[in-house]
Amino acid sequence: MSDNYDVIVIGAGHNGLVCANILAKKNRKVLICEARENCGGLVEESITNFVPQIPLSVSSSLGGLPVKYKAKSTIALSESGQHIRLVGNQHIDHKVISGFSSKDADRYVEFHDKMSSFSKALGSFMMASPPRIMNNTFSDYFKLFKLGMNVRMLGKKKFNEFARMIGLNIADELEDNFENTLLQGLIAHDAVLGSNLGPRSPGSLINLLYRMATHDNSIFGGIYEIDGGSKAFVDTLLDISNKNKVEIKTSSSVKRCITENDKAIGVELHSGEKIYAKKIISNADPRSTYFCLLGTENLDTDVKRRIKHHRSKGKVAKLSLSLNKQPEFINCDKNDLESRMVIAPSIDYIEEAFNPSKFDKLSMEPILEMKLKNSDQSNPVLDIQVQYASYGAQEGWDKIKDNYVDAVIKLIGKYAPDIQSCIETKTIVTPDDIEKNFYVSGGHWHHGEIQIDQLFMLRPIPGASQYRTHLDGLYMCGAGTHPGGGLTGIPGKNAAQAILEDA
């Protein structure tokens, strides 16, 4: 038997590190058990591209997070070279869009203001645990009241519009407002990125609002690179962990939670070592937490059914191309190549790319988000997020991976004709690889779909939406909890608060 701890955190992803450090600052003795050799989870160069800034409330809870960010603009690539370049500044973006359509430019300002006000109302709800449904406590009533007030304060007209739009698809809204199909495609891309939704899928609009809420309440603002890359971010969290005396055991895979009298009291590692604590916090995804760490023998029928039907199939692959020179993108200058480059030329194009994904098949003309690293050096790298790269693809990733990579490169060649001659090596990380190498069931960015029936008080499942599982003493703090994934640290911060409330 190992020494007892106040808290054991399973998994050293960024939410686990955030949660552990907040608790350690409150004088809890904390141990993190991480299965891999390295900490950070999915915060790794092979996975991460662009990120939002860590919210001030999360940074403050850690006593400050000295991470530097570099703001990035967005360019929607067109085969004709008539690209749209947006920076997230309404005045500048209005001027850019007016070069294509003055009507679209004016409509964009109106659309952005409306969506921004909606995302702010949702964003205020993200920073605390959601209320429980059918629970007769003052705290839950107050949270529901606060959410209602935030929405009502939009005003009658915007409130009615919010109620009308919340379950709609993004395509209808964009086609009603804009003429330019490239602008439509660019916004639709951000509404479906990381999800198993197409632009015509109900609920795709709320996906955009969720994204905006963590990206400075802006459609094309709030997009950053971390100065020094993902490693710099993780190293900063590890430095904070060291100062707060958080113990971290790497290469220490947890086999199961130890239970006694319907309460979690510790963990057993695959090595056989048993470690005990007053509270156990899982930074793993919900399916792994319930089915692997707890085991079905500790779950009632209703919980097993809900976890079984929890949707968590990843839809994004990361392709990295090591280059021998900088590729020549049509009508792109140096600033463009340092931007977030998006290939999503229209709503119809995105929907067509999505269609095979409904059946866990692959589109050979997917939508892409690209970042050119080391663009001013002799060894640049083109990192590409490939949307609709299905987990468990019917074609079989082992069989089709090379052909799929070639298809993506061929697609990029329409915008950078010399790309093939620039490539030295190519590496792709599929959702299946994420599951295998990062222990995330389904290989999903968010540990579960961001859709209306898996949001707020329904995330990850009813009865476990406040970071507390159905087993006393076992909590969750990962991206599968409210409010979801992304490099925000919000789930970790909220989970720590829930644990402190229960102390």
C-alpha positions in Angstrom: 0.0 0.0 0.0 1.3 3.4 -1.0 1.1 6.6 1.1 -2.4 8.1 1.3 -3.3 11.3 -0.6 -6.1 13.8 -0.4 -6.6 13.6 -4.2 -5.5 11.3 -7.0 -5.9 12.6 -10.5 -5.9 10.0 -13.3 -4.3 11.6 -16.4 -1.9 14.5 -16.8 -3.7 16.2 -19.6 -4.0 20.0 -19.3 -7.4 19.8 -17.5 -5.9 17.3 -15.0 -2.9 19.5 -14.4 -5.1 22.6 -13.9 -7.4 20.7 -11.5 -4.5 19.2 -9.5 -2.8 22.6 -9.1 -5.9 24.4 -8.0 -6.4 21.7 -5.3 -2.7 21.8 -4.3 -2.9 25.5 -3.8 -5.7 24.8 -1.3 -3.3 22.6 0.7 -4.4 19.3 -0.7 -1.8 16.5 -1.1 -2.2 15.6 -4.8 -0.8 12.8 -6.9 -1.3 12.6 -10.7 -1.0 9.1 -12.4 -0.2 9.4 -16.1 -0.1 6.4 -18.4 2.2 7.9 -20.9 5.8 8.9 -20.5 4.9 12.6 -21.3 2.4 14.9 -19.7 0.0 17.2 -21.5 -2.4 14.6 -23.1 -3.7 15.9 -26.5 -1.8 19.2 -26.0 1.0 18.0 -28.4 2.3 19.3 -31.7 1.1 16.1 -33.4 -2.4 17.0 -32.4 -2.8 20.8 -31.7 -2.9 23.5 -34.3 -4.6 26.8 -33.2 -5.9 27.5 -29.7 -7.9 30.1 -27.8 -6.4 31.9 -24.8 -6.7 30.4 -21.4 -9.5 32.4 -19.7 -8.4 34.8 -17.0 -10.5 33.0 -14.3 -8.5 29.8 -15.0 -5.2 31.6 -15.1 -6.0 33.4 -11.8 -6.9 30.2 -10.1 -3.4 28.9 -10.9 -1.8 32.1 -9.6 -1.0 33.2 -13.1 -0.1 31.3 -16.2 2.9 33.0 -18.0 2.1 31.7 -21.5 2.6 34.0 -24.5 0.2 33.8 -27.4 0.5 35.0 -31.0 -2.8 36.2 -32.6 -3.5 34.7 -36.1 -5.6 35.9 -39.0 -7.6 33.6 -41.2 -7.5 33.2 -45.0 -10.1 31.3 -46.9 -8.3 29.9 -49.9 -9.9 30.0 -53.4 -8.6 28.1 -56.4 -8.9 31.3 -58.4 -6.7 33.2 -56.0 -9.5 35.4 -54.9 -8.9 34.7 -51.2 -10.7 36.2 -48.3 -8.4 37.5 -45.5 -10.0 38.2 -42.1 -8.4 39.3 -38.9 -11.2 39.4 -36.3 -11.4 43.2 -36.4 -14.9 44.3 -37.5 -13.7 47.5 -39.2 -10.9 45.7 -41.1 -13.0 42.7 -41.9 -15.9 44.9 -43.2 -13.5 46.6 -45.6 -12.2 43.2 -46.8 -15.6 41.7 -47.4 -16.9 44.9 -49.1 -14.3 44.2 -51.8 -16.4 41.1 -52.7 -19.9 42.4 -51.8 -20.9 45.6 -50.0 -24.1 43.8 -49.0 -22.2 40.9 -47.4 -20.0 43.4 -45.6 -22.9 45.2 -43.9 -24.6 41.9 -43.2 -21.4 40.4 -41.7 -21.3 43.2 -39.1 -24.9 42.6 -38.1 -24.5 38.8 -38.1 -21.3 39.1 -36.0 -22.9 41.4 -33.4 -25.8 39.1 -33.0 -23.8 35.9 -32.7 -21.3 37.6 -30.4 -24.1 38.6 -28.0 -25.4 35.1 -28.0 -22.0 33.6 -27.4 -21.5 36.0 -24.4 -24.7 34.8 -22.9 -23.6 31.2 -23.2 -20.0 32.0 -22.2 -21.0 33.2 -18.8 -22.5 29.8 -18.2 -19.4 27.9 -19.1 -17.3 29.2 -16.1 -19.2 27.2 -13.5 -20.7 23.8 -13.1 -24.2 23.5 -14.7 -27.3 23.2 -12.7 -28.8 19.8 -12.1 -32.2 19.1 -13.6 -35.1 18.4 -11.2 -32.9 19.2 -8.1 -34.5 21.2 -5.4 -31.4 23.1 -4.1 -31.0 26.9 -4.0 -27.7 26.6 -5.8 -29.2 24.9 -8.8 -32.2 27.2 -8.9 -29.9 30.2 -8.8 -27.8 28.8 -11.7 -30.9 28.3 -13.8 -32.1 31.8 -12.9 -28.8 33.3 -13.8 -28.7 31.6 -17.2 -32.3 32.7 -17.9 -31.4 36.3 -16.9 -28.3 36.3 -19.2 -30.5 35.3 -22.1 -33.4 37.6 -21.2 -31.0 40.5 -20.9 -30.3 40.2 -24.7 -33.6 42.0 -25.1 -36.9 40.8 -26.4 -35.9 40.8 -30.0 -32.6 39.1 -29.6 -34.1 36.6 -27.0 -36.7 35.5 -29.6 -34.0 35.3 -32.2 -31.8 33.2 -29.9 -34.7 30.9 -29.1 -35.4 30.5 -32.8 -31.8 29.8 -33.8 -30.5 27.6 -31.0 -31.3 24.2 -32.7 -30.9 25.3 -36.3 -28.2 24.5 -38.8 -25.6 27.1 -39.7 -26.2 26.7 -43.5 -29.6 28.2 -43.5 -28.5 31.2 -41.5 -25.5 31.8 -43.7 -27.4 31.5 -47.0 -30.0 33.9 -45.7 -27.4 36.5 -44.9 -24.5 36.2 -47.4 -24.0 36.0 -51.2 -20.4 35.0 -51.3 -20.0 31.2 -51.2 -16.4 31.4 -50.0 -17.4 33.5 -47.0 -20.3 31.0 -46.3 -17.9 28.1 -46.4 -15.4 29.7 -44.1 -17.9 30.4 -41.4 -19.5 27.0 -41.9 -16.0 25.4 -41.5 -15.6 26.8 -38.0 -19.2 25.7 -37.1 -18.5 22.0 -37.9 -14.7 21.8 -37.0 -14.1 18.9 -34.7 -17.7 17.6 -34.8 -19.7 14.9 -36.5 -22.0 17.5 -38.1 -22.4 19.0 -41.5 -23.4 22.6 -42.1 -27.0 21.5 -42.8 -27.1 19.4 -39.6 -29.5 20.6 -36.9 -27.4 22.0 -34.0 -24.4 23.1 -36.1 -25.2 26.7 -35.3 -24.7 26.2 -31.5 -21.4 24.6 -32.3 -20.3 28.0 -33.7 -21.6 29.8 -30.7 -19.7 27.4 -28.4 -16.5 28.1 -30.3 -17.0 31.8 -30.2 -17.5 31.7 -26.5 -13.9 30.5 -26.0 -12.5 32.6 -28.8 -13.0 36.2 -27.5 -16.7 36.0 -28.6 -15.5 36.6 -32.1 -16.0 34.5 -35.3 -12.5 35.1 -36.6 -10.8 36.7 -33.6 -9.4 34.8 -30.6 -7.3 32.4 -32.8 -3.8 32.0 -31.4 -0.6 30.0 -31.6 1.3 29.4 -28.4 4.7 31.0 -28.4 7.1 28.1 -28.1 4.4 25.6 -29.2 2.5 23.0 -27.2 5.6 21.9 -25.2 6.0 25.4 -23.8 2.5 25.4 -22.5 2.8 22.0 -20.9 6.2 22.9 -19.4 4.7 26.0 -17.8 2.0 23.8 -16.2 4.6 21.4 -15.0 6.7 24.2 -13.5 3.6 25.4 -11.6 3.0 21.8 -10.5 6.5 21.6 -9.1 6.0 24.8 -7.2 2.7 23.6 -5.8 4.3 20.2 -4.8 2.0 18.2 -7.0 3.4 14.7 -7.4 3.4 13.2 -10.9 3.9 9.5 -11.7 4.4 9.0 -15.4 4.3 5.6 -17.1 1.8 4.7 -14.4 -1.4 3.4 -16.1 -4.4 3.0 -13.8 -6.1 -0.4 -14.1 -9.1 0.4 -12.0 -10.6 2.5 -9.3 -10.6 0.8 -5.9 -14.1 0.9 -4.3 -15.4 0.1 -0.8 -18.9 0.5 0.4 -20.0 2.2 -2.8 -17.2 4.8 -2.6 -14.0 5.3 -4.5 -11.1 5.1 -2.2 -8.0 4.6 -4.4 -6.6 3.3 -7.6 -4.7 0.2 -8.7 -2.0 0.5 -11.3 -1.4 -2.1 -14.0 1.9 -2.7 -12.1 -0.2 -4.0 -9.2 0.5 -1.0 -6.9 -2.4 0.3 -5.0 -2.6 4.0 -4.0 -5.3 5.4 -1.7 -6.9 8.8 -1.5 -10.0 10.6 -0.2 -11.0 11.8 -3.7 -10.3 10.3 -7.1 -10.5 12.5 -10.2 -10.6 11.1 -13.7 -9.2 13.2 -16.6 -10.0 10.3 -18.9 -13.0 10.4 -21.3 -16.4 9.4 -19.9 -16.5 6.0 -21.6 -13.0 5.0 -20.3 -13.9 6.4 -16.8 -17.1 4.3 -16.5 -16.3 1.2 -18.5 -12.6 0.8 -17.8 -11.8 2.5 -14.5 -15.1 1.7 -12.7 -16.2 -1.4 -14.6 -19.7 -2.4 -15.7 -20.2 -4.4 -12.5 -20.3 -1.1 -10.6 -22.9 0.5 -12.8 -26.6 0.3 -12.9 -28.5 -0.5 -16.1 -29.5 3.1 -16.9 -25.9 4.4 -16.5 -24.5 1.6 -18.7 -27.1 2.4 -21.4 -26.3 6.1 -21.3 -22.5 5.7 -21.5 -22.9 3.0 -24.2 -24.8 5.6 -26.4 -22.5 8.5 -25.5 -21.3 9.7 -28.9 -17.5 10.0 -29.0 -16.2 9.0 -32.4 -13.5 11.4 -33.5 -13.7 13.0 -37.0 -10.4 14.9 -37.3 -6.9 13.7 -38.4 -3.7 15.7 -38.2 -1.4 15.5 -41.2 2.1 16.9 -40.9 4.3 17.5 -44.0 8.0 18.1 -43.5 9.1 20.3 -46.5 12.4 21.1 -48.1 11.2 24.6 -49.1 8.3 26.9 -48.7 5.4 25.9 -51.1 4.1 28.6 -53.5 0.4 29.1 -52.7 -1.4 30.9 -55.5 -1.7 34.7 -54.7 -0.4 34.3 -51.2 2.2 36.5 -49.6 4.4 35.9 -46.5 1.6 37.2 -44.1 -0.9 34.9 -45.7 1.4 31.9 -45.2 1.7 32.8 -41.5 -2.1 32.8 -41.2 -4.6 30.1 -40.5 -5.3 28.8 -44.0 -8.7 27.1 -44.6 -9.9 25.1 -47.6 -13.7 25.0 -47.4 -14.9 26.7 -50.6 -18.6 26.5 -50.0 -21.4 25.1 -47.9 -22.2 22.5 -50.6 -18.5 21.4 -50.7 -18.5 20.9 -46.9 -21.8 19.0 -46.9 -20.5 16.7 -49.7 -17.3 16.1 -47.6 -19.5 15.3 -44.6 -21.9 12.8 -46.4 -19.5 9.8 -46.3 -18.8 10.6 -42.6 -22.4 9.7 -41.7 -21.5 6.1 -42.6 -18.0 6.2 -41.1 -16.5 6.5 -44.5 -13.9 8.9 -45.8 -14.2 11.8 -48.2 -11.3 12.1 -50.6 -11.9 15.9 -50.8 -12.2 16.9 -47.1 -12.1 20.4 -45.6 -8.7 21.5 -44.3 -7.3 23.9 -41.7 -3.6 24.5 -42.3 -0.6 26.1 -40.5 2.8 26.6 -42.0 5.5 26.4 -39.3 9.1 27.7 -39.7 8.0 29.5 -42.9 11.1 31.6 -43.0 13.5 28.7 -42.5 14.9 25.9 -44.7 12.8 23.2 -43.0 9.2 24.4 -42.9 6.4 22.1 -41.8 2.8 22.2 -43.0 0.4 21.0 -40.3 -3.1 20.2 -41.6 -6.2 19.4 -39.6 -8.3 17.1 -41.8 -12.0 17.2 -41.0 -14.3 14.2 -41.5 -11.5 11.7 -41.1 -13.7 9.1 -39.4 -12.7 7.0 -36.4 -13.0 3.3 -37.4 -13.3 4.2 -41.0 -15.0 1.4 -43.0 -12.3 1.4 -45.6 -9.8 0.5 -42.8 -7.1 3.1 -41.9 -4.3 0.5 -42.2 -5.4 -0.1 -45.8 -6.3 3.4 -47.0 -4.0 5.7 -45.0 -1.4 6.2 -47.8 -4.1 6.8 -50.4 -5.9 9.1 -48.2 -2.8 11.2 -47.5 -2.1 11.4 -51.2 -5.7 12.6 -51.8 -5.2 15.4 -49.2 -1.9 16.4 -50.8 -3.6 16.4 -54.3 -6.3 18.7 -52.8 -3.7 21.1 -51.4 -2.1 21.1 -54.9 -5.0 22.9 -56.3 -3.9 25.9 -54.1 -0.2 25.3 -54.1 0.7 23.5 -57.4 4.3 22.8 -56.3 3.4 21.1 -53.0 4.3 17.6 -54.1 7.9 18.6 -55.0 8.4 20.3 -51.6 7.5 17.2 -49.4 10.3 15.3 -47.6 8.2 13.3 -45.2 4.5 12.9 -44.3 2.9 11.8 -41.0 -0.7 11.4 -40.2 -2.4 10.9 -36.8 -5.9 9.5 -37.2 -8.6 9.3 -34.5 -7.7 5.6 -34.3 -4.1 6.6 -33.5 -5.4 9.1 -30.9 -7.3 6.3 -29.2 -4.4 3.9 -29.3 -1.6 6.3 -28.3 -3.4 8.8 -26.1 -6.0 6.4 -24.5 -9.0 8.5 -25.6 -12.0 6.3 -26.6 -13.0 7.1 -30.1 -10.1 9.5 -30.6 -12.4 12.5 -30.2 -10.9 16.0 -29.5 -13.7 16.8 -27.0 -14.0 13.3 -25.4 -17.5 13.4 -26.8 -19.7 15.2 -29.4 -20.6 18.9 -28.8 -24.3 18.6 -29.6 -27.4 19.8 -27.8 -28.1 16.5 -26.1 -24.5 16.3 -24.8 -24.2 19.9 -23.6 -24.7 21.8 -20.3 -26.5 19.7 -17.7 -26.6 16.8 -20.1 -22.8 16.6 -20.4 -21.5 13.9 -20.4 -24.7 12.2 -19.3 -27.6 13.2 -17.0 -26.7 12.6 -13.3 -23.0 13.2 -13.9 -23.0 16.8 -15.2 -21.4 18.5 -12.2 -18.1 16.7 -12.4 -19.4 14.1 -9.9 -19.9 10.6 -11.1 -22.5 8.1 -9.9 -20.0 6.7 -7.4 -19.3 8.7 -4.3 -15.7 10.0 -4.2 -15.1 9.7 -8.0 -15.1 12.9 -10.1 -14.3 13.8 -13.7 -12.4 16.8 -15.0 -11.7 16.1 -18.7 -13.0 17.5 -21.9 -16.0 15.1 -21.8 -17.4 17.3 -19.0 -19.0 20.7 -19.2 -18.3 22.9 -21.1 -16.2 20.6 -23.4 -12.8 20.5 -25.1 -10.4 23.0 -26.4 -7.3 24.3 -24.7 -9.2 26.3 -22.0 -8.7 24.5 -18.7 -12.3 25.3 -17.8 -13.4 21.7 -17.0 -10.3 21.3 -14.8 -11.0 24.5 -12.9 -14.7 23.8 -12.5 -14.1 20.2 -11.3 -11.6 21.5 -8.7 -14.3 23.9 -7.4 -16.8 21.1 -7.2 -14.4 19.0 -5.1 -13.6 21.9 -2.8 -17.4 22.4 -2.3 -17.7 18.8 -1.2 -14.8 18.9 1.2 
